[in-house]
Amino acid sequence: MKVVAEAADGPETVSRARDANSDVVLLDLTMPRAPGTAILERLVRLDPRPRVLVLTGHDDPAYVRAALQAGASGYVVKTVTAVELLTAIRAVYHGRTFVDLTRSGEEARRHEVRHVARDSPAAGRPRPLSRREAEVLRLLAQGHTNQEAADHLAVSVKTIETHRKRLSDKLGLKSRAQLFRFAVEAGLLER
């Protein structure tokens, strides 16, 4: 790896990224002179080739959602170790989506997700979700535990586990991070 440019604020980031011909752009969401998501959108519009990895202090899922929707290929919080950051950079470089959220009082959870466009032949067409499966997916993607989702829907935890298994089978997604990414792309978290 080689650092080819550095920038101190949003406009300088866009200018340097344009000139640097980089493979991965490491971007903070909190920068002087421009919101990070606006800079992210400009970077992606100018040149979609470099993969953008957000490195930020925000561990709120709403920021993750906004960054992924704006075109980020990955999202890590600043509390990651150097090894974890390098892993995220490599994953993003190789075309995968990497999400690392550290929530207050919890141990860090890292997830690497293979990025396959849903319209590509490799992805196939996922079978449609039932209304209840979509509700369960939305609750899990919002960070609810199986018990919390069961309480919210007035069903048993076993029922939630069954729906989660069906979601995994239908969508080919195994981890919570993969379910989250799918829910973002499907617009299920906008409600």
Secondary structure, DSSP 8 states (H G I E B T S, - for coil): -------SSHHHHHHHHHHHT-SEEEE-SEETTEEHHHHHHHHHHH-SSSEEEEEES---HHHHHHHHHHT-SEEEETTS-HHHHHHHHHHHHTTEEEEEE--TTS--EEEEEE---TTSTTT-------HHHHHHHHHHHTT--HHHHHHHHTS-HHHHHHHHHHHHHHHT--SHHHHHHHHHHHTGGG-
